[in-house]
């Protein structure tokens, strides 16, 4: 198997697609559909908290996304299902000699379904040209919890994001109506990266979003009471949404804060205590 190198610059990158369909069967959420082409896989479904919730580990064996790669993930959670999807480690976006790298998520949650999209963080190498889009489509009572955490440059080794670009598009709809829409175009060296209205020089940023929940004052207060990591943070309540935002210097601190918030939000949204995926501890 050919594995792209971090300097891969060919337009002919990996073209990968995976489609997963979850269905409720006698009180159990089953992974009834599993189709893939190219290097995207899932391990066998896991049930660490009983039959009702299906944990799924999404794998990308090449280990990173290089210029010219295009990854497409389609998730369909049928009525009454509950699925939690995560990844085994950080997603790496390699530097590119020119071609764009893409990742697209299309997620649908049916009536009474809950989907938790909780990938680990994403590291954008200096010189990467990356575009990631997420489209979450909920029925009137479908629910979604998502985590999105980005680091510009390999900061642990002193690398800064001085060349390249990152484009992000996120949309959440419910019953055809847009609940949340956010777009960002982050070009290395652009004023937005240093501006207080943008990243203010911080290399790490992210969002935790819960959709399909009308958070009460007690939940909002509990989330705001969680000790925040160094940097800029905030928790906001909107109609049908609860949002937490981070901007700072430490991926690990940001993720720990998001996980703590998730552990509060999940029981309020689903009636189930937080069950940390085992892979997060490795």
C-alpha positions in Angstrom: 0.0 0.0 0.0 1.3 3.5 -0.9 1.4 5.8 2.1 1.6 9.6 1.4 4.6 11.3 2.9 4.3 14.7 4.7 5.7 16.4 1.5 3.2 14.8 -0.8 2.3 17.2 -3.5 0.6 15.2 -6.2 -3.0 15.9 -7.3 -3.6 12.2 -7.3 -4.0 11.7 -3.5 -6.2 9.3 -1.6 -9.8 9.3 -2.5 -11.6 7.7 0.4 -15.2 7.4 1.5 -17.0 5.6 4.3 -20.7 5.3 4.8 -22.1 4.1 8.2 -25.7 3.4 9.0 -27.0 2.8 12.5 -30.4 1.1 13.2 -32.3 0.3 16.4 -33.1 -3.4 16.9 -34.7 -4.7 20.0 -33.3 -1.9 22.2 -29.8 -2.2 20.6 -28.1 0.2 18.3 -26.5 -1.8 15.5 -24.1 -0.8 12.8 -26.3 -2.1 10.0 -24.5 -0.5 7.1 -20.7 -0.3 6.6 -19.5 0.7 3.1 -16.0 2.0 2.3 -13.6 2.7 -0.5 -10.1 3.8 0.0 -8.3 4.1 3.4 -11.2 4.7 5.8 -12.2 1.9 8.1 -14.0 1.2 11.4 -13.3 -1.4 13.9 -16.0 -3.7 15.2 -18.8 -1.9 17.1 -18.2 -1.6 20.9 -20.7 -1.5 23.7 -19.0 -0.4 26.9 -22.2 1.1 28.3 -24.7 -1.5 27.2 -26.6 -2.3 24.0 -28.3 1.0 23.6 -25.2 3.0 22.7 -22.8 1.9 19.9 -19.2 3.2 20.1 -17.4 3.3 16.8 -13.7 3.9 16.2 -13.0 5.6 12.8 -9.6 4.7 11.4 -7.5 6.4 8.6 -4.6 4.0 8.2 -2.3 6.3 6.3 -2.0 8.4 9.5 -2.5 11.8 7.9 -4.1 13.8 5.1 -1.8 15.0 2.4 -2.3 17.4 -0.6 -4.7 15.9 -3.1 -6.4 13.7 -0.6 -10.2 13.8 -0.3 -12.0 12.0 2.6 -15.7 11.7 2.8 -17.6 10.4 5.9 -21.3 9.8 5.8 -23.2 8.9 9.0 -26.9 8.0 9.1 -28.3 7.4 12.6 -31.8 5.9 12.2 -34.7 6.6 14.6 -34.1 5.8 18.2 -30.4 5.1 17.8 -27.4 6.4 19.8 -24.0 6.4 18.3 -20.6 7.7 19.6 -17.8 8.1 17.0 -14.2 8.9 17.8 -10.7 8.5 16.4 -7.6 6.8 17.8 -5.4 9.9 17.8 -4.9 13.3 16.4 -5.6 13.9 12.7 -2.5 15.3 10.9 -2.9 17.6 7.9 0.5 17.4 6.1 2.2 20.3 4.2 1.4 20.4 0.5 3.4 21.5 -2.5 0.1 22.9 -4.0 -2.9 20.6 -4.1 -5.7 21.0 -1.6 -6.6 18.4 1.0 -10.3 17.9 1.9 -12.4 16.2 4.5 -16.2 16.3 4.4 -18.6 15.0 7.0 -22.3 14.5 6.3 -24.2 13.4 9.4 -28.0 12.7 9.7 -29.8 12.0 13.0 -33.3 10.6 12.7 -36.2 10.9 15.1 -35.1 10.5 18.7 -31.5 9.6 17.6 -28.4 10.8 19.4 -25.0 11.2 17.6 -21.8 12.1 19.4 -19.1 13.1 17.0 -16.0 13.3 19.2 -12.8 13.0 17.2 -9.5 13.8 18.8 -7.7 17.0 17.8 -6.4 18.0 14.4 -2.9 19.3 13.7 -2.3 21.5 10.7 1.3 21.3 9.6 3.1 24.5 8.4 2.5 24.6 4.6 -0.7 22.6 4.6 -3.6 23.5 2.3 -6.6 22.1 4.1 -10.4 22.3 3.8 -12.8 20.6 6.3 -16.6 20.8 6.1 -19.2 19.4 8.5 -22.9 19.3 7.7 -25.1 18.0 10.5 -28.8 17.4 9.6 -31.2 16.7 12.5 -34.8 15.8 12.5 -37.1 17.8 14.8 -36.0 15.8 17.8 -32.6 14.5 16.7 -29.7 15.4 19.0 -26.0 16.0 18.4 -22.9 16.6 20.4 -19.7 17.5 18.5 -16.2 18.4 19.3 -13.8 20.3 17.0 -10.3 21.2 18.1 -7.5 22.5 15.9 -3.9 23.3 16.3 -2.0 25.4 13.7 1.5 24.1 13.5 3.3 21.4 15.4 3.7 23.7 18.4 5.2 20.9 20.6 8.3 21.1 18.3 8.3 24.8 18.0 6.7 24.9 14.5 4.4 27.9 13.6 1.8 28.1 10.9 3.7 30.5 8.5 2.6 29.1 5.1 -0.6 27.5 3.9 -4.3 27.9 4.6 -7.1 26.3 6.5 -10.8 26.6 5.4 -13.6 25.5 7.8 -17.3 25.2 7.1 -19.7 24.0 9.7 -23.5 23.8 9.4 -26.2 22.3 11.7 -29.7 22.1 10.4 -32.9 20.9 12.1 -36.0 20.1 10.0 -34.4 22.0 7.1 -33.8 25.1 9.2 -30.3 26.3 9.9 -29.4 26.3 13.6 -25.7 27.1 13.3 -23.5 28.2 10.5 -19.8 29.1 10.8 -17.2 29.6 8.1 -13.5 30.5 8.6 -10.7 31.1 6.1 -7.4 31.1 7.9 -4.4 32.0 5.6 -1.0 32.0 7.1 0.2 35.5 7.7 -3.3 37.0 7.3 -4.3 39.8 9.8 -7.1 37.6 11.2 -4.7 35.2 12.8 -3.2 38.1 15.0 -6.4 40.1 15.3 -8.4 40.1 18.6 -11.5 39.4 16.4 -9.7 36.3 15.1 -7.2 34.1 16.8 -5.2 36.8 18.6 -2.0 35.0 17.9 -3.2 31.7 19.5 -2.4 28.5 17.6 -5.1 26.4 19.2 -8.9 26.9 18.9 -12.0 24.8 19.0 -15.7 24.4 19.6 -17.9 22.0 21.6 -21.5 22.2 20.4 -24.6 20.4 21.6 -27.6 20.7 19.3 -31.2 19.7 19.9 -31.0 20.8 23.6 -32.7 23.7 25.3 -30.2 24.1 28.1 -31.7 25.4 31.4 -30.1 28.0 33.6 -28.7 25.3 36.0 -26.8 23.5 33.2 -25.5 26.7 31.8 -24.3 27.7 35.3 -22.7 24.3 35.8 -20.8 24.5 32.6 -19.6 28.1 33.3 -18.4 26.9 36.7 -16.0 24.4 35.2 -12.4 25.8 35.7 -11.3 27.1 32.4 -7.8 26.6 31.0 -5.5 29.5 30.2 -6.6 31.4 27.2 -10.0 32.7 26.0 -13.1 30.6 26.8 -16.8 31.0 26.8 -20.0 29.0 27.1 -23.1 30.4 25.3 -26.7 29.3 25.3 -28.8 29.8 22.1 -32.2 28.4 21.1 -31.7 24.7 20.6 -27.9 25.0 21.1 -25.2 25.1 23.8 -21.7 26.2 22.7 -18.3 26.2 24.3 -15.4 28.0 22.6 -11.6 27.9 23.3 -8.8 30.0 22.0 -5.3 29.6 23.5 -2.0 27.8 23.4 -2.6 24.2 24.8 -4.4 21.5 23.0 -4.3 19.1 26.0 -5.8 21.8 28.3 -8.5 22.7 25.8 -9.5 19.0 25.3 -9.6 18.3 29.0 -12.0 21.3 29.4 -14.2 20.2 26.5 -14.4 16.6 27.9 -15.4 18.0 31.3 -18.2 20.0 29.7 -19.3 17.0 27.7 -19.5 15.0 30.9 -22.0 17.6 32.2 -24.0 18.1 28.9 -24.4 14.5 27.9 -26.5 13.4 31.0 -28.6 16.5 30.6 -29.2 15.8 27.0 -29.5 12.0 26.9 -30.1 10.8 30.5 -26.9 8.8 30.3 -23.7 9.4 32.3 -20.6 10.2 30.3 -18.7 7.1 29.3 -15.2 8.0 28.2 -14.0 6.0 25.2 -11.2 3.7 26.2 -9.0 4.9 23.3 -8.8 8.3 24.9 -6.7 6.8 27.7 -4.0 5.2 25.5 
